[in-house]
Amino acid sequence: MHTVIVYESMYGNTREIAEAIADGIHRADPTAAVDCLPVADADAGLTRSADLLVVGGPTHLHGMSSGMSSRMAASAEAKREGHEEAAREARETAGSEGLRTWFRLLPDTGHGTHAAAFDTRGAAANSGGAAPGIARRLEHHHYDVVAEPEGFVVEGVDGPLRAGELDRARAWGAALL
């Protein structure tokens, strides 16, 4: 089985969740081939080779990030003292293609190709989530979404992840198989 995990990450939290999902898949099936990569590196050939495509991103303004929301986040992070690494990652993400652009270029697949969606989101009940929009876009491209969209909680604006979320991501990844 070949799994491709594609993620967009501003502060490293979504990347950490994606890597934990990959780890969970490996723990469930040590023979599984898993590619875990940022959206900027996810080309159509790689996604077409996947038996399972897992896509995730941060929640901005109650949904998927946009070019504008990514630039706003990068600008705000640049002003925070002591957050140089997060600011660097935010600048790189804001300067590259995000999930919205990637989805416009994603080729349709035949039914029977499985997919799942996840996001990172704030702890507030009304913070929304990007995963439902990601799942809808996957379905629009004829992927069979095999799990309810999942959200993983980030404390504060830029993290850290809530305690236990990496373990929950590993378990979710294992359950996808």
MDAnalysis code that builds the backbone (N, CA, C; Angstrom):
import MDAnalysis as mda
import numpy as np

u = mda.Universe.empty(531, n_residues=177, atom_resindex=np.repeat(np.arange(177), 3), trajectory=True)
u.add_TopologyAttr("name", ["N", "CA", "C"] * 177)
u.add_TopologyAttr("resid", np.arange(1, 178))
u.add_TopologyAttr("resname", ["MET", "HIS", "THR", "VAL", "ILE", "VAL", "TYR", "GLU", "SER", "MET", "TYR", "GLY", "ASN", "THR", "ARG", "GLU", "ILE", "ALA", "GLU", "ALA", "ILE", "ALA", "ASP", "GLY", "ILE", "HIS", "ARG", "ALA", "ASP", "PRO", "THR", "ALA", "ALA", "VAL", "ASP", "CYS", "LEU", "PRO", "VAL", "ALA", "ASP", "ALA", "ASP", "ALA", "GLY", "LEU", "THR", "ARG", "SER", "ALA", "ASP", "LEU", "LEU", "VAL", "VAL", "GLY", "GLY", "PRO", "THR", "HIS", "LEU", "HIS", "GLY", "MET", "SER", "SER", "GLY", "MET", "SER", "SER", "ARG", "MET", "ALA", "ALA", "SER", "ALA", "GLU", "ALA", "LYS", "ARG", "GLU", "GLY", "HIS", "GLU", "GLU", "ALA", "ALA", "ARG", "GLU", "ALA", "ARG", "GLU", "THR", "ALA", "GLY", "SER", "GLU", "GLY", "LEU", "ARG", "THR", "TRP", "PHE", "ARG", "LEU", "LEU", "PRO", "ASP", "THR", "GLY", "HIS", "GLY", "THR", "HIS", "ALA", "ALA", "ALA", "PHE", "ASP", "THR", "ARG", "GLY", "ALA", "ALA", "ALA", "ASN", "SER", "GLY", "GLY", "ALA", "ALA", "PRO", "GLY", "ILE", "ALA", "ARG", "ARG", "LEU", "GLU", "HIS", "HIS", "HIS", "TYR", "ASP", "VAL", "VAL", "ALA", "GLU", "PRO", "GLU", "GLY", "PHE", "VAL", "VAL", "GLU", "GLY", "VAL", "ASP", "GLY", "PRO", "LEU", "ARG", "ALA", "GLY", "GLU", "LEU", "ASP", "ARG", "ALA", "ARG", "ALA", "TRP", "GLY", "ALA", "ALA", "LEU", "LEU"])
u.atoms.positions = np.array([
    [0.839, -1.174, 0.000],
    [0.000, 0.000, 0.000],
    [0.889, 1.245, 0.000],
    [0.528, 2.212, -0.837],
    [1.276, 3.459, -0.931],
    [0.393, 4.605, -0.440],
    [0.862, 5.289, 0.601],
    [0.148, 6.435, 1.152],
    [0.963, 7.688, 0.890],
    [0.282, 8.727, 0.448],
    [0.898, 10.039, 0.277],
    [0.192, 10.997, 1.218],
    [0.969, 11.665, 2.055],
    [0.445, 12.666, 2.979],
    [0.957, 14.014, 2.509],
    [0.035, 14.907, 2.191],
    [0.356, 16.249, 1.716],
    [-0.135, 17.231, 2.768],
    [0.723, 18.176, 3.151],
    [0.322, 19.122, 4.184],
    [0.814, 20.535, 3.866],
    [0.101, 21.490, 4.401],
    [0.516, 22.887, 4.418],
    [0.703, 23.239, 5.887],
    [1.816, 23.875, 6.229],
    [2.095, 24.191, 7.625],
    [2.692, 25.583, 7.739],
    [2.160, 26.374, 8.642],
    [2.679, 27.727, 8.867],
    [3.707, 27.757, 9.993],
    [3.450, 27.069, 11.085],
    [4.288, 27.157, 12.282],
    [4.897, 25.826, 12.676],
    [4.715, 24.798, 11.865],
    [5.275, 23.492, 12.155],
    [4.302, 22.519, 12.805],
    [3.174, 23.008, 13.301],
    [2.220, 22.125, 13.981],
    [1.579, 21.139, 13.007],
    [1.147, 21.602, 11.852],
    [0.510, 20.711, 10.877],
    [1.529, 19.713, 10.340],
    [2.775, 20.158, 10.156],
    [3.840, 19.239, 9.740],
    [4.030, 18.142, 10.789],
    [4.050, 18.516, 12.065],
    [4.217, 17.520, 13.130],
    [3.065, 16.510, 13.124],
    [1.847, 16.979, 12.901],
    [0.694, 16.074, 12.842],
    [0.839, 15.143, 11.639],
    [1.222, 15.688, 10.479],
    [1.401, 14.856, 9.280],
    [2.443, 13.771, 9.519],
    [3.542, 14.129, 10.157],
    [4.587, 13.144, 10.449],
    [4.098, 12.092, 11.441],
    [3.281, 12.492, 12.407],
    [2.720, 11.518, 13.359],
    [1.745, 10.573, 12.660],
    [0.959, 11.090, 11.713],
    [0.051, 10.238, 10.938],
    [0.868, 9.217, 10.143],
    [1.957, 9.672, 9.520],
    [2.838, 8.757, 8.776],
    [3.402, 7.685, 9.704],
    [3.812, 8.089, 10.901],
    [4.327, 7.139, 11.876],
    [3.256, 6.114, 12.266],
    [2.032, 6.563, 12.448],
    [0.938, 5.650, 12.789],
    [0.675, 4.640, 11.689],
    [0.764, 5.097, 10.446],
    [0.576, 4.184, 9.311],
    [1.698, 3.146, 9.292],
    [2.938, 3.593, 9.497],
    [4.075, 2.659, 9.536],
    [3.946, 1.661, 10.678],
    [3.466, 2.114, 11.828],
    [3.300, 1.199, 12.961],
    [2.222, 0.152, 12.665],
    [1.168, 0.561, 11.975],
    [0.089, -0.369, 11.650],
    [0.485, -1.342, 10.543],
    [1.313, -0.865, 9.603],
    [1.762, -1.701, 8.493],
    [3.210, -1.337, 8.166],
    [4.167, -2.025, 8.767],
    [5.579, -1.690, 8.535],
    [6.020, -1.794, 7.077],
    [5.251, -2.499, 6.250],
    [5.625, -2.626, 4.838],
    [5.040, -1.513, 3.972],
    [4.198, -0.662, 4.549],
    [3.561, 0.412, 3.773],
    [4.595, 1.432, 3.317],
    [4.450, 1.876, 2.089],
    [5.269, 2.973, 1.578],
    [4.517, 4.267, 1.883],
    [5.180, 5.191, 2.579],
    [4.537, 6.445, 2.969],
    [5.426, 7.606, 2.561],
    [4.874, 8.513, 1.782],
    [5.535, 9.768, 1.441],
    [4.810, 10.873, 2.181],
    [5.531, 11.670, 2.954],
    [4.954, 12.763, 3.735],
    [5.677, 14.033, 3.295],
    [4.962, 14.942, 2.644],
    [5.641, 16.087, 2.066],
    [4.792, 17.361, 2.081],
    [5.482, 18.500, 2.092],
    [4.753, 19.766, 2.032],
    [4.073, 19.934, 0.671],
    [3.023, 20.711, 0.673],
    [2.223, 20.886, -0.537],
    [3.073, 21.360, -1.721],
    [4.090, 22.163, -1.480],
    [4.937, 22.667, -2.565],
    [5.681, 21.549, -3.286],
    [5.877, 20.410, -2.619],
    [6.612, 19.286, -3.211],
    [5.709, 18.176, -3.734],
    [4.397, 18.344, -3.648],
    [3.452, 17.277, -4.007],
    [3.001, 17.426, -5.454],
    [3.632, 16.684, -6.347],
    [3.252, 16.773, -7.753],
    [2.191, 15.735, -8.117],
    [1.583, 15.944, -9.251],
    [0.471, 15.099, -9.687],
    [0.883, 13.632, -9.837],
    [2.074, 13.368, -10.320],
    [2.522, 11.991, -10.497],
    [2.572, 11.233, -9.186],
    [3.046, 11.896, -8.147],
    [3.124, 11.246, -6.844],
    [1.734, 10.987, -6.277],
    [0.845, 11.956, -6.385],
    [-0.501, 11.762, -5.835],
    [-1.256, 10.693, -6.609],
    [-1.024, 10.588, -7.899],
    [-1.705, 9.556, -8.696],
    [-1.266, 8.149, -8.322],
    [-0.047, 8.030, -7.786],
    [0.457, 6.701, -7.429],
    [-0.069, 6.226, -6.070],
    [-0.795, 7.080, -5.364],
    [-1.234, 6.753, -4.004],
    [-2.475, 5.870, -3.997],
    [-2.454, 4.901, -3.092],
    [-3.672, 4.142, -2.779],
    [-4.502, 4.915, -1.758],
    [-3.805, 5.708, -0.939],
    [-4.448, 6.546, 0.071],
    [-3.767, 7.904, 0.045],
    [-4.550, 8.953, -0.151],
    [-4.056, 10.324, -0.130],
    [-4.611, 11.004, 1.113],
    [-3.726, 11.488, 1.969],
    [-4.120, 12.182, 3.195],
    [-3.664, 13.631, 3.047],
    [-4.597, 14.569, 3.232],
    [-4.296, 15.987, 3.011],
    [-4.680, 16.777, 4.247],
    [-3.781, 17.684, 4.662],
    [-4.073, 18.492, 5.842],
    [-3.488, 19.880, 5.755],
    [-4.083, 20.778, 6.531],
    [-3.596, 22.151, 6.578],
    [-4.084, 22.865, 7.812],
    [-3.565, 24.052, 8.031],
    [-3.980, 24.841, 9.185],
    [-5.345, 25.474, 8.950],
    [-6.011, 25.788, 10.026],
    [-7.280, 26.500, 9.944],
    [-6.996, 27.993, 10.060],
    [-7.449, 28.740, 9.066],
    [-7.347, 30.200, 9.072],
    [-8.742, 30.754, 8.853],
    [-9.145, 31.675, 9.666],
    [-10.442, 32.333, 9.489],
    [-11.571, 31.315, 9.326],
    [-11.590, 30.283, 10.147],
    [-12.624, 29.242, 10.224],
    [-12.598, 28.219, 9.091],
    [-11.604, 28.263, 8.205],
    [-11.558, 27.314, 7.103],
    [-10.138, 27.133, 6.589],
    [-10.033, 26.722, 5.319],
    [-8.725, 26.532, 4.692],
    [-7.999, 27.855, 4.579],
    [-6.694, 27.788, 4.642],
    [-5.897, 28.996, 4.479],
    [-6.035, 29.514, 3.048],
    [-5.758, 30.773, 2.901],
    [-5.734, 31.400, 1.578],
    [-4.419, 32.157, 1.469],
    [-4.113, 32.654, 0.300],
    [-2.904, 33.455, 0.138],
    [-2.903, 34.649, 1.082],
    [-4.038, 35.295, 1.198],
    [-4.135, 36.464, 2.064],
    [-3.954, 36.080, 3.530],
    [-4.641, 35.025, 3.991],
    [-4.532, 34.644, 5.408],
    [-3.117, 34.168, 5.733],
    [-2.452, 33.518, 4.796],
    [-1.077, 33.074, 5.023],
    [-0.124, 34.257, 5.126],
    [-0.308, 35.254, 4.266],
    [0.535, 36.453, 4.347],
    [0.290, 37.199, 5.649],
    [-0.979, 37.270, 6.093],
    [-1.295, 37.934, 7.356],
    [-0.621, 37.196, 8.526],
    [-0.677, 35.874, 8.522],
    [-0.068, 35.092, 9.594],
    [1.449, 35.272, 9.602],
    [2.060, 35.264, 8.423],
    [3.512, 35.437, 8.345],
    [3.919, 36.821, 8.836],
    [3.155, 37.826, 8.479],
    [3.444, 39.191, 8.919],
    [3.332, 39.320, 10.437],
    [2.284, 38.746, 11.009],
    [2.102, 38.799, 12.461],
    [3.217, 38.050, 13.175],
    [3.626, 36.898, 12.641],
    [4.661, 36.098, 13.282],
    [6.011, 36.804, 13.235],
    [6.273, 37.541, 12.172],
    [7.542, 38.254, 12.041],
    [7.720, 39.297, 13.143],
    [6.627, 39.775, 13.704],
    [6.672, 40.811, 14.743],
    [6.842, 40.246, 16.139],
    [6.740, 38.928, 16.305],
    [6.820, 38.321, 17.629],
    [8.266, 38.010, 17.980],
    [8.699, 38.515, 19.088],
    [10.060, 38.306, 19.549],
    [10.250, 36.864, 20.012],
    [11.380, 36.268, 19.640],
    [11.688, 34.917, 20.081],
    [11.029, 33.823, 19.261],
    [10.460, 34.164, 18.128],
    [9.764, 33.174, 17.291],
    [10.399, 33.113, 15.898],
    [11.707, 33.166, 15.839],
    [12.403, 33.241, 14.553],
    [12.139, 32.026, 13.677],
    [12.169, 30.819, 14.258],
    [11.948, 29.598, 13.474],
    [10.526, 29.552, 12.918],
    [9.552, 29.877, 13.758],
    [8.159, 29.905, 13.301],
    [7.974, 30.975, 12.229],
    [8.628, 32.114, 12.395],
    [8.520, 33.189, 11.401],
    [9.106, 32.751, 10.060],
    [10.234, 32.024, 10.103],
    [10.844, 31.530, 8.864],
    [9.907, 30.570, 8.144],
    [9.343, 29.611, 8.877],
    [8.434, 28.642, 8.258],
    [7.180, 29.336, 7.728],
    [6.663, 30.304, 8.471],
    [5.476, 31.047, 8.026],
    [5.772, 31.819, 6.744],
    [6.945, 32.452, 6.653],
    [7.318, 33.192, 5.432],
    [7.421, 32.250, 4.238],
    [8.067, 31.091, 4.449],
    [8.217, 30.125, 3.352],
    [6.859, 29.630, 2.869],
    [5.968, 29.322, 3.792],
    [4.644, 28.833, 3.421],
    [3.855, 29.917, 2.701],
    [3.898, 31.139, 3.232],
    [3.148, 32.244, 2.623],
    [3.659, 32.558, 1.223],
    [4.931, 32.271, 0.960],
    [5.511, 32.559, -0.340],
    [5.359, 31.433, -1.350],
    [4.764, 30.320, -0.959],
    [4.612, 29.190, -1.881],
    [3.132, 28.915, -2.128],
    [2.887, 27.969, -3.023],
    [1.512, 27.586, -3.308],
    [0.899, 26.910, -2.092],
    [-0.317, 27.263, -1.783],
    [-1.029, 26.637, -0.686],
    [-1.956, 25.547, -1.195],
    [-2.732, 24.991, -0.280],
    [-3.646, 23.905, -0.643],
    [-4.699, 24.337, -1.651],
    [-5.208, 25.561, -1.542],
    [-6.246, 25.992, -2.490],
    [-5.737, 25.932, -3.928],
    [-4.529, 26.431, -4.166],
    [-3.943, 26.382, -5.510],
    [-3.657, 24.942, -5.906],
    [-3.110, 24.168, -4.977],
    [-2.786, 22.775, -5.247],
    [-4.030, 21.998, -5.665],
    [-5.150, 22.238, -4.987],
    [-6.384, 21.536, -5.345],
    [-6.859, 21.905, -6.746],
    [-6.652, 23.141, -7.160],
    [-7.061, 23.528, -8.525],
    [-6.281, 22.738, -9.567],
    [-5.059, 22.330, -9.230],
    [-4.209, 21.602, -10.164],
    [-4.259, 20.089, -9.988],
    [-4.907, 19.620, -8.922],
    [-4.983, 18.186, -8.647],
    [-5.843, 17.492, -9.699],
    [-5.295, 16.491, -10.369],
    [-6.105, 15.785, -11.368],
    [-7.171, 14.912, -10.693],
    [-8.267, 14.725, -11.401],
    [-9.303, 13.820, -10.907],
    [-8.759, 12.399, -10.901],
    [-9.324, 11.596, -10.022],
    [-8.951, 10.191, -9.949],
    [-10.203, 9.357, -10.182],
    [-10.010, 8.084, -10.381],
    [-11.157, 7.198, -10.487],
    [-11.649, 6.828, -9.104],
    [-12.921, 6.510, -9.013],
    [-13.438, 6.052, -7.723],
    [-12.661, 4.817, -7.288],
    [-12.504, 4.670, -5.994],
    [-11.732, 3.567, -5.452],
    [-10.386, 4.013, -4.922],
    [-10.026, 5.274, -5.177],
    [-8.814, 5.817, -4.582],
    [-9.224, 6.491, -3.281],
    [-8.651, 6.048, -2.197],
    [-9.062, 6.508, -0.877],
    [-8.346, 7.787, -0.467],
    [-9.012, 8.554, 0.392],
    [-8.436, 9.806, 0.879],
    [-8.972, 10.114, 2.268],
    [-8.270, 11.018, 2.947],
    [-8.690, 11.493, 4.263],
    [-8.190, 12.920, 4.422],
    [-8.861, 13.668, 5.296],
    [-8.538, 15.079, 5.503],
    [-8.353, 15.373, 6.988],
    [-7.381, 16.244, 7.277],
    [-7.156, 16.675, 8.659],
    [-6.768, 18.142, 8.678],
    [-6.847, 18.724, 9.855],
    [-6.389, 20.099, 10.021],
    [-5.817, 20.295, 11.407],
    [-5.194, 21.442, 11.603],
    [-4.855, 21.926, 12.932],
    [-5.721, 23.148, 13.150],
    [-6.183, 23.320, 14.390],
    [-7.131, 24.388, 14.687],
    [-6.962, 24.856, 16.116],
    [-7.513, 26.017, 16.386],
    [-7.473, 26.569, 17.728],
    [-8.358, 25.790, 18.677],
    [-8.154, 26.034, 19.961],
    [-8.880, 25.301, 20.998],
    [-10.309, 25.792, 21.191],
    [-10.615, 27.009, 20.763],
    [-11.957, 27.554, 20.961],
    [-12.984, 26.761, 20.152],
    [-14.155, 26.563, 20.730],
    [-15.213, 25.782, 20.074],
    [-15.637, 26.393, 18.745],
    [-15.523, 27.698, 18.598],
    [-15.970, 28.363, 17.372],
    [-14.824, 28.665, 16.410],
    [-13.694, 27.965, 16.542],
    [-12.543, 28.262, 15.687],
    [-12.689, 27.705, 14.279],
    [-13.674, 26.855, 14.061],
    [-13.862, 26.282, 12.736],
    [-12.828, 25.222, 12.446],
    [-12.726, 24.845, 11.184],
    [-11.759, 23.830, 10.792],
    [-11.592, 23.787, 9.289],
    [-10.382, 23.506, 8.840],
    [-10.091, 23.389, 7.411],
    [-10.428, 22.008, 6.855],
    [-10.447, 20.972, 7.710],
    [-10.608, 19.590, 7.233],
    [-11.894, 19.345, 6.453],
    [-13.050, 19.881, 6.862],
    [-14.251, 19.645, 6.052],
    [-14.126, 20.179, 4.620],
    [-13.519, 21.352, 4.459],
    [-13.307, 21.896, 3.115],
    [-12.322, 21.069, 2.314],
    [-11.300, 20.562, 2.968],
    [-10.332, 19.688, 2.303],
    [-11.029, 18.414, 1.836],
    [-11.863, 17.830, 2.693],
    [-12.589, 16.610, 2.324],
    [-13.515, 16.860, 1.132],
    [-14.208, 17.994, 1.127],
    [-15.095, 18.319, -0.012],
    [-14.299, 18.425, -1.310],
    [-13.148, 19.032, -1.245],
    [-12.329, 19.155, -2.451],
    [-11.824, 17.791, -2.916],
    [-11.462, 16.933, -1.985],
    [-11.059, 15.574, -2.365],
    [-12.210, 14.847, -3.055],
    [-13.408, 14.954, -2.503],
    [-14.581, 14.319, -3.121],
    [-14.854, 14.906, -4.502],
    [-14.649, 16.207, -4.658],
    [-14.843, 16.860, -5.953],
    [-13.908, 16.256, -7.019],
    [-12.743, 15.801, -6.581],
    [-11.785, 15.168, -7.496],
    [-11.963, 13.650, -7.538],
    [-13.100, 13.164, -7.036],
    [-13.524, 11.761, -7.111],
    [-12.766, 10.813, -6.190],
    [-12.139, 11.351, -5.144],
    [-11.544, 10.484, -4.129],
    [-12.657, 9.989, -3.214],
    [-12.504, 8.775, -2.714],
    [-13.430, 8.222, -1.732],
    [-12.880, 8.535, -0.343],
    [-13.507, 9.471, 0.344],
    [-13.058, 9.867, 1.669],
    [-13.466, 8.781, 2.657],
    [-12.472, 8.173, 3.313],
    [-12.697, 6.967, 4.119],
    [-12.816, 7.230, 5.615],
    [-12.688, 8.485, 6.030],
    [-12.787, 8.823, 7.453],
    [-13.392, 10.207, 7.591],
    [-14.026, 10.435, 8.708],
    [-14.525, 11.782, 8.984],
    [-13.331, 12.734, 9.056],
    [-13.479, 13.949, 8.525],
    [-12.388, 14.916, 8.643],
    [-12.013, 15.103, 10.117],
    [-10.718, 15.170, 10.384],
    [-10.233, 15.219, 11.764],
    [-9.479, 16.515, 12.037],
    [-9.733, 17.093, 13.206],
    [-9.034, 18.297, 13.633],
    [-8.162, 18.017, 14.836],
    [-6.970, 18.593, 14.838],
    [-6.019, 18.451, 15.933],
    [-5.781, 19.839, 16.517],
    [-5.825, 19.933, 17.831],
    [-5.880, 21.217, 18.515],
    [-4.492, 21.786, 18.807],
    [-4.369, 23.071, 18.504],
    [-3.171, 23.854, 18.770],
    [-3.511, 24.851, 19.871],
    [-2.646, 24.932, 20.862],
    [-2.824, 25.921, 21.924],
    [-2.271, 27.254, 21.431],
    [-2.968, 28.333, 21.666],
    [-2.500, 29.636, 21.211],
    [-2.594, 29.760, 19.708],
    [-2.016, 30.820, 19.186],
    [-2.077, 31.081, 17.741],
    [-1.135, 30.168, 16.972],
    [0.076, 29.978, 17.497],
    [1.075, 29.242, 16.740],
    [1.595, 28.004, 17.465],
    [0.875, 27.566, 18.479],
    [1.254, 26.340, 19.151],
    [1.763, 26.618, 20.539],
    [2.076, 25.561, 21.179],
    [2.319, 24.198, 20.705],
    [1.018, 23.418, 20.537],
    [1.176, 22.201, 20.028],
    [0.043, 21.289, 19.956],
    [-0.417, 20.949, 21.365],
    [-1.705, 20.747, 21.518],
    [-2.247, 20.322, 22.811],
    [-1.632, 18.969, 23.177],
    [-1.393, 18.759, 24.441],
    [-0.832, 17.488, 24.911],
    [-1.707, 16.328, 24.428],
    [-1.063, 15.299, 23.906],
    [-1.762, 14.099, 23.456],
    [-2.162, 14.112, 21.989],
    [-2.040, 15.257, 21.316],
    [-2.484, 15.323, 19.916],
    [-1.605, 14.499, 18.984],
    [-0.306, 14.433, 19.232],
    [0.547, 13.601, 18.370],
    [0.196, 12.123, 18.510],
    [-0.093, 11.678, 19.724],
    [-0.532, 10.291, 19.917],
    [-1.867, 10.048, 19.224],
    [-2.764, 11.024, 19.316],
    [-4.068, 10.891, 18.653],
    [-3.886, 10.834, 17.134],
    [-2.945, 11.622, 16.607],
    [-2.673, 11.604, 15.164],
    [-2.105, 10.253, 14.732],
    [-1.220, 9.682, 15.539],
    [-0.682, 8.346, 15.211],
    [-1.805, 7.313, 15.166],
    [-2.694, 7.367, 16.146],
    [-3.806, 6.416, 16.184],
    [-4.739, 6.630, 14.995],
    [-4.997, 7.879, 14.630],
    [-5.860, 8.178, 13.492],
    [-5.229, 7.651, 12.208],
    [-3.915, 7.864, 12.055],
    [-3.222, 7.360, 10.870],
    [-3.300, 5.839, 10.771],
    [-3.088, 5.170, 11.889],
    [-3.166, 3.704, 11.888],
    [-4.567, 3.231, 11.522],
    [-5.574, 3.938, 11.999],
    [-6.965, 3.561, 11.735],
    [-7.352, 3.765, 10.267],
    [-6.624, 4.612, 9.552],
    [-6.943, 4.844, 8.135],
    [-6.722, 3.596, 7.292],
    [-5.826, 2.721, 7.744],
    [-5.549, 1.489, 6.989],
    [-6.651, 0.491, 7.180],
])
